[in-house]
Amino acid sequence: MGETHAPGTVRPGGRTARTRAAALRAASDILVEKGFTGLDLAEVAGRAKVGRTTVYRRWGSAAGLVVDLLADLSVPPLPDGPADTFEDALRANALTVRERLADARQGPLFKAVVAAATCDARAAEALRRFHRVRVAEWRPCVRRAAERGEVPHGTDAGEVAVAVSAPLYHRLLAGFGPLDEAAADRSARAAAAAARAGAYVR
Amino acid sequence: MGETHAPGTVRPGGRTARTRAAALRAASDILVEKGFTGLDLAEVAGRAKVGRTTVYRRWGSAAGLVVDLLADLSVPPLPDGPADTFEDALRANALTVRERLADARQGPLFKAVVAAATCDARAAEALRRFHRVRVAEWRPCVRRAAERGEVPHGTDAGEVAVAVSAPLYHRLLAGFGPLDEAAADRSARAAAAAARAGAYVR
């Protein structure tokens, strides 16, 4: 629309943005097919039709690509409406977490991030940051439950979030038991009972 | 002691066993230093003073080495004595799991196995097998608790094991919060409360 851009500024939708989108799309495709150790920068360049030098200079390593993918990830928000009970609220959250992890593109991405975080400091920090943002989503329902006297005051939202999510991540990563709605339901039921008993008061 | 061996049989303590031990030791050292993606077969051969061809032929890939390391892992058993309460028994188990994961050699190995399992079918199967063996260790204390009426009959030992362990694995892998004794204690307290409430009945 007649906009002009100073040299060196980033133009949204410009060549840099298109290059990045193509490379991230190719990286994501490869992760779904082959997992983290199959993520080869030369193959990303080839599939994205982007110069190898550009890919190496911009991301440096497979872990660098995964960090950028995670930053770009649009995660569906947790259900926001007040639920009838704390357990209902946790169940709705657990089902959303399960959906994310079971998603055909997001599941492999989460696995790749965890794999990258085991051996790359930037990926580990990106994963911690991701979790911090996610934990903030759990505060409203824990606060409401404490206000209604369903759980003790001082119940920690981070502990509740880990209690509900960790068994689901465990299933994704260890492949131990199916990552189904029953698993999400059990996780929510268990965390609600433990929270009512005061196990997450800090 | 004057034993003889038919050609082609494995001699315990013989050259094959020494080669394997040296290679696994080198692989384990590299995992502690660099993590899974830093595990290079040529470097294993060099450090173990074993021919590269031998290492490539025997293990084939970094994931192959990790699978063999896991098979070789001697895990300290869970505490066996009857505890005063179910919660005490879970706490003792949780502290043992925490010790394994926080161990300077076992921690990096567990991370490597999870990383390998995200992209290698044999590693994924080895990890599932490892968990099946571990879950069996939890049956006695869950059975005793059901017999004493502390938890409902039908409480599933596998669900209890995952409930106690998953938040600790999550801390190891996501680096979210310290992997300390307080975390183990909280995990045990939460799982005991949930089990008493019947959340793990299948």
Interface residues (C-beta under 8 A of the other chain):
Chain A: K34 G35 F36 T37 G38 A62 A63 K111 A112 V114 A115 A116 A117 T118 C119 D120 A124 L127 R128 H131 G158 E159 V162 A163 S165 A166 P167 Y169 H170 L173 A174 G175 F176 G177 R186 R189 A190 A191 A193 A194 R196 A197 A199 Y200
Chain B: K34 G35 F36 T37 G38 A62 A63 K111 A112 V114 A115 A116 A117 T118 C119 D120 A124 L127 R128 H131 R132 G158 E159 V162 A163 S165 A166 P167 Y169 H170 R171 L173 A174 G175 F176 G177 R186 R189 A190 A191 A193 A194 R196 A197 A199 Y200
